[in-house]
Amino acid sequence: MSNGIPFLDLITPHVELEHELTGVFRQVLHTAGFIGGPMVDEFESAFAAFCGTNHSIAVSSGTDALRFAIMACGVQPGDAVLTVPHTFIATTEAISQAGALPEFIDIDERTYNMSVDQLQQFLEEQCTRGKGKLISRRSGRPVTAVLPVHLYGQMADMDSILRLAGQYGLTVIEDACQAHGAEYFSKRLNRWMKAGSMGRAAAFSFYPGKNLGACGEAGAVTTNDSVLADKIKMLRDHGQAKKYYHDIEGYNGRLDAIQAGLLHAKLAHLAKWNTKRRERAAEYNRLLANNEAVTAPYEPSWSRAVYHLYVIRSNDRKGMMNHLKEAGIGTGIHYPIPLHLQKAYASLNYCPGDFPAAELVAAEIVSLPMFPQLTADQQARVAEEILAFTSMARKQAAGEDRAPASAKQTA
Ligand SMILES: Cc1ncc(COP(=O)(O)O)c(C=O)c1O
């Protein structure tokens, strides 16, 4: 597989930045400031500036960022939080870890993000008012928050979600773990807004493969609310604002100084890397435009996606992935089983058919190689192999159609 094309190349960007990154290590070793301190503070300020928010609070993972954001926003144990079934399980793990219950809203079949129509329908038809609260008929729980996920690097339709949330008194928390630098044109505000700057709080993951990745585990919460920021700082640090004065029970969710320094060094390159991802996505779109057997990603006019993943759809996903594997091309599925059908959520009593768009999409999606250093030649090869596979599949199907009825019956 010497001329293979990896699904993701994490080595090249780190080798390119070797000098800067080892400098961070050296600095931390020489100061022994391993936890917290100026490197964390400086990264937090820089990331908040990047997102266009007043605050960013660095924590130890995206899952912690989500959990702390949910808790700090006042979601109570026993509440229901609305989110999508088509996401990574960390989204719902964080809801459950905060003591709340995830309830699902189907996705939009084109954007793969929360369907505003489905959200509206749920709020209008599947909720009642009781003691001043909005109660889900399905779970009997008070619905207090909505948690849209900006999947694959494209933001959910935030104006519409915020409008509905405002009407029903819900807090909006963004799962921006895949969307560092993604933008949304807010008609209400008449300007482009960055992921993480529109909800009451937002969570980011810096897992190594993300658009901005640490060399280990890391995450951050962004918010414009300074009271919320202070709460999250306490939650990440054993409930203390002053050493050994614990106002609440918290967690050990702090970020190491080394990771903050590495992230800060890489942040300087993020806008350029995101631009390259957008260029690579445009090139894939061009190469695949005439191939009717695949569906390319849909980017509405109000979105500037940052293509954490480039996801196509095929009605013979298995065949296509096998073909690409044999050609030395890496692919992935994000994600094969919607959360409402996972064993972990059997107790929620959802059934196949409950979220048709999420189920259809999960059965057809394939993620193609996508990273800033992907070359035009590599992309041309990926597209050629996809074309070779779809032409072969078309010929096979036509051959089967032409086969005499008796042959078909005995086949
Ligand atoms: C959509 C989404 N939410 C949450 C997370 C959790 O982030 P982490 O792995 O940093 O805990 C991830 C990361 O994989 C993610 O993709």
The ligand as a MOL file (V3000), in Angstrom:
LIG
                    3D

  0  0  0     0  0            999 V3000
M  V30 BEGIN CTAB
M  V30 COUNTS 16 16 0 0 0
M  V30 BEGIN ATOM
M  V30 1 C -19.9140 15.4800 17.9230 0
M  V30 2 C -18.9720 15.1760 19.0490 0
M  V30 3 N -19.3520 15.4440 20.3060 0
M  V30 4 C -18.5440 15.2040 21.3530 0
M  V30 5 C -17.2840 14.6650 21.1840 0
M  V30 6 C -16.4530 14.3480 22.3860 0
M  V30 7 O -15.1890 14.9030 22.3760 0
M  V30 8 P -13.9530 14.1650 23.1120 0
M  V30 9 O -13.6200 12.9460 22.3370 0
M  V30 10 O -12.8720 15.1960 23.0840 0
M  V30 11 O -14.3900 13.8680 24.4980 0
M  V30 12 C -16.8260 14.3980 19.8890 0
M  V30 13 C -15.4670 13.8810 19.6540 0
M  V30 14 O -15.1890 12.8400 19.2130 0
M  V30 15 C -17.7110 14.6310 18.7930 0
M  V30 16 O -17.3330 14.3530 17.5480 0
M  V30 END ATOM
M  V30 BEGIN BOND
M  V30 1 1 1 2
M  V30 2 1 2 3
M  V30 3 2 2 15
M  V30 4 2 3 4
M  V30 5 1 4 5
M  V30 6 1 5 6
M  V30 7 2 5 12
M  V30 8 1 6 7
M  V30 9 1 7 8
M  V30 10 2 8 9
M  V30 11 1 8 10
M  V30 12 1 8 11
M  V30 13 1 12 13
M  V30 14 1 12 15
M  V30 15 2 13 14
M  V30 16 1 15 16
M  V30 END BOND
M  V30 END CTAB
M  END
